[in-house]
Amino acid sequence: MSDARPMSRDEVLAGLRDEIAETRRSAEAEQDPVRRAERLEKVAIREEIAEEEADAIAAEIAENQQTALSLRVPISLAAELKARAAAERIPTSALVRRLLTQALHAPTAPVLTVEQVEEIARRVLRESA
């Protein structure tokens, strides 16, 4: 696996825009007016979808920057994961990646201790009396 930093979406987009600009210059230099119009139309279409193309390329680059992780889970959990993935029509590995990412990036709510719960109960009891 390479230690090189993968290209960002903005870097990919800049490269695509450079490529499109070069294609535009070449199309504008075309002598045949019909062929020039066709090539410029293709350039215009490519300009319209450049951001989507950059997103897709960046996602593919990120996907290729992965590693495998092996883990054991109960059979019942594996079955639930497979069923949910099938219902969402995505691979089980994609579902697991999404769930793990959400779990790691979700803000963690502090858990109350027994003492804190008892104090809240005493306060509620005092205030309701």
Contacts in CASP RR format, 6 or more apart in sequence:
PFRMAT RR
TARGET T0000
AUTHOR 0000-0000-0000
METHOD contacts of the structure
MODEL  1
MSDARPMSRDEVLAGLRDEIAETRRSAEAEQDPVRRAERLEKVAIREEIA
EEEADAIAAEIAENQQTALSLRVPISLAAELKARAAAERIPTSALVRRLL
TQALHAPTAPVLTVEQVEEIARRVLRESA
1 65 0 8 1.000
1 67 0 8 1.000
6 61 0 8 1.000
6 62 0 8 1.000
6 64 0 8 1.000
6 65 0 8 1.000
7 58 0 8 1.000
7 61 0 8 1.000
8 58 0 8 1.000
9 54 0 8 1.000
9 55 0 8 1.000
9 58 0 8 1.000
10 54 0 8 1.000
12 54 0 8 1.000
12 57 0 8 1.000
12 58 0 8 1.000
12 61 0 8 1.000
13 50 0 8 1.000
13 51 0 8 1.000
13 54 0 8 1.000
16 50 0 8 1.000
16 53 0 8 1.000
16 54 0 8 1.000
16 57 0 8 1.000
17 50 0 8 1.000
20 43 0 8 1.000
20 46 0 8 1.000
20 47 0 8 1.000
20 50 0 8 1.000
23 39 0 8 1.000
23 42 0 8 1.000
23 43 0 8 1.000
23 46 0 8 1.000
24 40 0 8 1.000
24 43 0 8 1.000
26 39 0 8 1.000
27 36 0 8 1.000
27 39 0 8 1.000
27 40 0 8 1.000
27 42 0 8 1.000
27 43 0 8 1.000
28 36 0 8 1.000
28 40 0 8 1.000
30 36 0 8 1.000
30 39 0 8 1.000
46 53 0 8 1.000
73 81 0 8 1.000
81 92 0 8 1.000
81 95 0 8 1.000
81 96 0 8 1.000
82 92 0 8 1.000
84 95 0 8 1.000
85 91 0 8 1.000
85 92 0 8 1.000
85 94 0 8 1.000
85 95 0 8 1.000
88 95 0 8 1.000
112 120 0 8 1.000
END
